Amino acid sequence: MINNQQLLSFVERIERIEEDIAQGNADKSEIYKEAKSAGFDVKAIKKCVALRKKDKDEIFEEDEILKLYREALDI
């Protein structure tokens, strides 16, 4: 037996979160546009945002591996 009210509650909660995410993405896009118009490189900002989510050891390890691969490929 399906609890219709509980199911509806789950679906409505998910829909609200999806609306919040869509609004957040629109807001984020506007911030990137502002940064670009102020002369900043958006790709670099996006990389900085991603890096700030990682710990320093993880960043160091990724940098070292990339350095090794670049040297191997002479780039």
Secondary structure, DSSP 8 states (H G I E B T S, - for coil): ---HHHHHHHHHHHHHHHHHHHHHHHHHHHHHHHHHHTT--HHHHHHHHHHHTS-HHHHHHHHHHHHHHHHHHT-
